[in-house]
Amino acid sequence: MAAAATEGDRSPRERNLLHHVNSQLAVVDALRVRAEGTHGQPERCLVWMGVERQAQRYLREARSWNTARRMQQLEAELTAHLDRLGESVAGAREEIDGADEATRDAAARRLGIRIAVAGKGGAGKTMISATLSRILARQGRKVLIADLDTNPGLAFSLGLGLVPDATGVPHSVEEHSGAAYGWRLASDVTPEEAVERCAVPAPDGARFLSLGKIDEPEKQAAKQTVVAMRQILNGFGEPDWDVLGDMEAGPTTPFERYHSFADRVILVVGPAWRSGLTARRLLPIVGDVPTVIVANRFRDEPDHPGLEPVIRIPFDADVAEAERLGVAPIDYCPEAAAIKAVEQLAELFLPQEVSP
């Protein structure tokens, strides 16, 4: 029988994946310890819901890893990882089921939502992301809104304008040759610490997290931070926080699973046929996460075949003017029909139902 591989025998990619596995387990274990030490209902039930969701998210991500082709040497470690995550899910579910129905319902209403917003460029996903996050924050919810697009439009749609150059994830990364683009979240920084350190206050009490300033053609800042951003969003386990991510336009980042932090994907589609085409390309890519279609900027155009929306956000000249001016539509035209439609969209996600 061959001897077990030592750390020195591992490739940089394998070492990075093992680090990733250990980081995931640390996040779940910390939540479990917190849940076990929480007294009083429904707070205790809420934290156990957070444990279940976090372990389920990591299970979904781990099952997408191509172990057969690239990571055969880690089969035992990854199998053990899946087993431990499965045990955490089962343990959390037992605790949740042990609570009475009123306690579970109260905890579910406080459980944060996780939403990725995707679509073709120009469909209006950034306006929807920003407005939705501020509507949730105005309801007293804790909101983290993350910009996964190198275009800085989200800051303007939030009402932040140009954010300082020093903001963003770059202050919590480290180099590692096995990580994508050679960078990852620093080993001594937890996702919660990264949010505390890097996110900046946004209007209505939300927190804004960005990839950092893009100031050169090669987009080195984004390449150095995008892996860390994904680790932060996937690992930010605070159970009562809403987390929204404005995805880069088109199918590239969803194909790379930047949406994996989410429990729901909002797929924004505009009236142009190209927008419908992009949405159809995106649907199978994000199909592992429940997806809702939102029609935006429609006048009297019919829905795209096969893309029936849960809500239609009408074209609004005032919203278009706000975006032209670089100001937040929710501030510029709070009574606009498009803003009211986003308020209705928010209601579709609240209260969060208890997972089966």
C-alpha positions in Angstrom: 0.0 0.0 0.0 1.4 3.4 -0.9 2.3 5.7 1.9 -0.1 8.6 2.6 1.0 11.8 0.9 2.7 14.4 3.1 2.2 18.2 2.9 5.3 18.5 0.9 4.0 16.0 -1.7 0.9 18.1 -2.4 0.7 20.3 -5.4 -0.1 24.0 -4.7 -3.6 23.4 -6.0 -4.1 20.5 -3.6 -2.7 22.4 -0.7 -5.0 25.3 -1.4 -8.1 23.0 -1.6 -7.2 21.5 1.7 -6.9 24.9 3.2 -10.3 25.7 1.7 -11.7 22.6 3.3 -10.3 23.4 6.7 -11.6 27.0 6.4 -15.1 25.7 5.7 -15.1 23.4 8.6 -13.8 26.2 10.9 -16.8 28.4 9.8 -19.4 25.6 10.4 -17.8 24.5 13.7 -17.7 28.1 15.0 -21.4 28.4 14.2 -22.2 25.1 16.0 -20.3 26.2 19.1 -22.3 29.5 19.0 -25.6 27.6 18.6 -24.8 25.3 21.5 -23.9 28.2 23.7 -27.0 30.3 22.8 -29.8 30.2 25.4 -33.4 31.3 24.8 -35.7 30.8 21.9 -36.1 31.7 19.1 -32.4 32.9 19.1 -31.0 29.4 19.6 -33.2 28.1 16.8 -32.1 30.9 14.5 -28.4 30.1 14.9 -29.1 26.4 14.3 -30.8 27.4 11.1 -27.7 29.3 10.2 -25.6 26.1 10.9 -27.8 24.1 8.6 -27.8 26.6 5.8 -24.0 27.1 6.0 -23.3 23.4 5.9 -25.8 22.9 3.1 -24.1 25.6 1.1 -20.7 24.1 1.5 -22.0 20.7 0.6 -23.4 22.1 -2.6 -20.1 23.7 -3.4 -18.0 20.7 -2.5 -20.1 18.4 -4.7 -19.3 20.7 -7.7 -15.5 20.1 -7.3 -14.1 17.8 -10.0 -12.3 15.4 -7.8 -12.2 12.6 -10.3 -10.0 14.5 -12.8 -8.0 16.9 -10.8 -8.0 15.9 -7.1 -7.7 12.1 -7.0 -5.1 12.4 -4.3 -7.6 14.1 -2.0 -10.4 11.6 -2.3 -10.2 10.5 1.3 -10.0 14.0 2.7 -12.9 15.3 0.6 -15.1 12.3 1.5 -14.4 13.0 5.1 -15.3 16.6 4.5 -18.6 15.7 3.0 -19.4 13.4 5.9 -18.6 16.1 8.5 -20.8 18.6 6.7 -23.6 16.1 6.4 -23.3 15.5 10.2 -23.6 19.2 10.8 -26.8 19.4 8.6 -28.3 16.4 10.4 -27.4 17.8 13.9 -28.8 21.2 13.1 -32.0 19.7 11.6 -32.6 17.7 14.8 -32.3 20.8 16.9 -34.6 22.8 14.6 -37.2 20.0 14.5 -37.1 19.9 18.3 -38.3 23.4 18.6 -42.1 24.1 18.6 -43.7 25.6 15.5 -44.1 29.1 16.9 -40.4 29.2 17.7 -39.4 27.9 14.3 -41.6 30.5 12.6 -40.2 33.3 14.7 -36.6 32.2 13.9 -37.4 31.9 10.2 -38.7 35.4 10.0 -35.3 36.6 11.3 -33.2 34.4 9.1 -31.3 36.5 6.6 -31.9 36.0 2.8 -29.1 35.3 0.4 -29.7 36.7 -3.2 -27.5 36.9 -6.3 -28.7 39.2 -9.0 -27.7 38.3 -12.6 -28.5 39.2 -16.1 -27.3 40.9 -19.3 -25.6 44.2 -19.1 -28.2 47.0 -19.4 -31.0 44.9 -18.0 -31.0 46.9 -14.8 -29.7 44.4 -12.3 -27.6 47.0 -10.5 -30.5 49.3 -9.9 -32.6 46.4 -8.6 -29.7 45.1 -6.3 -29.1 48.5 -4.8 -32.8 49.4 -4.3 -33.7 46.0 -2.9 -30.8 46.2 -0.4 -31.9 49.6 0.8 -35.6 48.6 1.1 -34.5 45.6 3.2 -32.3 47.8 5.4 -35.2 50.3 5.9 -37.2 47.4 7.4 -34.5 47.2 10.1 -32.8 44.2 8.6 -29.0 43.8 8.6 -27.9 44.0 5.0 -24.5 43.3 3.3 -24.5 44.3 -0.4 -21.5 43.1 -2.4 -20.4 44.3 -5.8 -19.1 41.4 -7.9 -18.9 43.6 -11.0 -15.8 45.6 -11.9 -18.0 48.4 -13.1 -18.5 50.7 -10.1 -22.2 51.4 -10.9 -23.5 49.7 -7.7 -21.9 52.4 -5.5 -23.8 55.1 -7.4 -27.1 53.2 -7.4 -26.7 52.9 -3.6 -26.2 56.6 -3.2 -22.5 56.3 -2.2 -21.0 58.0 -5.2 -17.3 57.3 -5.7 -16.1 55.3 -2.7 -12.6 55.9 -1.3 -9.8 54.1 -3.1 -8.8 52.3 0.2 -12.1 50.5 0.5 -12.8 46.9 -0.6 -11.4 43.4 -0.1 -7.7 44.1 -1.1 -6.7 44.6 2.5 -7.6 41.0 3.5 -5.9 38.9 0.8 -2.7 36.8 0.6 -0.8 35.3 -2.3 -0.9 31.5 -2.9 0.1 29.9 -6.1 -2.6 27.2 -5.8 -5.5 29.7 -5.7 -7.3 31.1 -8.7 -5.3 34.1 -10.0 -2.8 33.4 -7.3 -4.7 35.1 -4.4 -7.1 34.1 -1.7 -8.6 35.4 1.6 -5.8 35.8 4.1 -5.5 32.8 6.4 -5.8 34.8 9.6 -9.0 36.6 8.6 -12.4 35.1 9.0 -15.3 36.2 6.6 -16.9 38.1 9.5 -13.7 39.9 10.2 -13.3 40.7 6.5 -16.7 42.3 6.4 -16.0 44.3 9.5 -12.7 45.5 8.1 -13.5 46.0 4.5 -17.3 46.9 4.1 -18.2 50.5 4.3 -21.5 52.1 5.6 -24.1 52.7 2.9 -27.4 54.6 3.2 -30.1 53.3 5.4 -27.6 51.2 7.5 -26.6 48.7 4.8 -22.9 47.7 4.4 -21.2 47.8 1.0 -18.4 45.5 0.0 -16.5 45.8 -3.3 -13.7 44.2 -5.2 -11.6 47.3 -5.0 -10.7 50.0 -7.5 -9.9 48.9 -11.0 -7.2 51.3 -12.2 -5.3 49.3 -14.9 -6.3 47.4 -18.1 -5.2 44.0 -16.7 -7.7 44.4 -13.8 -5.1 43.1 -11.3 -7.2 44.4 -8.4 -10.1 42.2 -9.4 -8.0 39.2 -10.0 -6.4 39.6 -6.6 -9.7 39.9 -4.7 -12.4 38.0 -6.5 -11.5 34.6 -4.8 -11.4 36.3 -1.4 -14.8 38.0 -2.2 -16.3 34.6 -3.0 -14.8 33.1 0.2 -16.3 36.0 2.3 -19.8 35.7 0.8 -19.8 31.9 1.0 -18.5 31.9 4.6 -20.3 34.9 6.1 -22.5 32.8 8.3 -24.2 35.5 10.4 -27.7 34.0 10.4 -29.7 37.2 10.7 -27.9 39.1 7.9 -29.3 39.6 4.4 -26.5 39.2 1.8 -27.0 40.4 -1.8 -24.5 40.2 -4.6 -24.7 42.2 -7.8 -23.1 39.8 -10.4 -21.0 40.9 -13.3 -23.2 41.1 -16.5 -23.4 38.0 -18.6 -22.7 34.3 -18.1 -19.0 34.3 -17.2 -19.1 34.8 -13.5 -22.2 32.5 -13.0 -20.3 29.8 -14.9 -17.5 30.2 -12.4 -20.2 29.8 -9.6 -19.9 33.3 -8.1 -23.5 32.9 -7.2 -22.8 29.9 -4.9 -23.4 32.0 -1.8 -27.0 32.5 -2.6 -30.2 30.7 -1.7 -32.0 32.5 -4.6 -30.9 34.0 -7.9 -32.8 36.9 -9.4 -32.4 36.7 -13.1 -33.2 40.2 -14.6 -34.3 40.3 -18.2 -35.0 43.4 -20.2 -37.3 43.7 -23.3 -34.5 43.4 -25.8 -34.1 40.0 -27.5 -30.4 39.8 -26.5 -31.4 40.1 -22.9 -33.8 37.2 -23.3 -31.1 35.2 -25.0 -28.6 35.8 -22.2 -31.2 34.8 -19.6 -31.8 31.5 -21.4 -28.1 30.9 -21.3 -27.9 31.7 -17.6 -30.8 29.6 -16.5 -29.0 26.2 -16.7 -25.8 27.7 -15.3 -27.5 28.8 -12.1 -30.0 26.0 -12.1 -28.6 24.5 -8.9 -30.0 27.5 -7.0 -33.8 28.4 -7.1 -34.2 31.1 -9.7 -36.8 33.8 -10.2 -37.2 35.9 -13.4 -37.7 39.6 -13.0 -38.8 41.6 -16.1 -37.4 45.1 -16.0 -37.7 48.3 -18.1 -40.7 46.9 -20.0 -43.3 49.2 -21.5 -45.9 47.2 -23.4 -43.6 44.5 -24.8 -44.7 40.9 -24.3 -42.7 38.5 -22.0 -39.9 36.5 -23.6 -41.1 33.0 -24.5 -40.2 30.6 -21.7 -39.2 33.4 -19.3 -42.3 34.1 -17.3 -41.5 36.8 -14.7 -42.6 36.7 -11.1 -42.9 40.5 -11.3 -42.6 43.2 -13.9 -40.8 46.4 -13.2 -41.9 49.0 -15.6 -39.7 51.4 -17.6 -39.6 54.6 -15.6 -38.2 57.9 -17.0 -37.3 59.2 -13.5 -35.3 56.1 -12.7 -33.5 56.4 -16.1 -32.7 60.1 -15.2 -31.4 59.1 -11.8 -29.0 56.6 -13.3 -27.9 59.2 -15.9 -27.1 61.6 -13.0 -25.3 58.9 -11.0 -27.6 59.1 -8.0 -29.6 56.5 -6.2 -33.1 56.1 -7.8 -34.6 55.4 -4.4 -33.6 58.9 -3.3 -34.2 60.7 -6.6 -37.7 59.3 -7.2 -38.9 57.3 -4.2 -42.5 57.2 -5.4 -41.7 56.0 -8.9 -43.6 53.0 -10.2 -40.3 51.1 -10.6 -39.3 51.6 -7.0 -42.7 50.5 -5.8 -42.3 47.3 -7.9 -39.0 46.6 -6.2 -40.7 47.0 -2.9 -43.2 44.3 -4.0 -40.2 42.1 -5.1 -38.8 42.4 -1.5 -42.0 41.1 -0.1 -41.7 37.9 -2.2 -38.6 36.9 -0.2 -39.9 37.8 3.3 -40.6 36.1 5.6 -38.1 33.3 4.9 -39.7 29.9 5.1 -38.2 27.1 7.2 -36.2 24.7 5.0 -37.8 21.3 4.7 
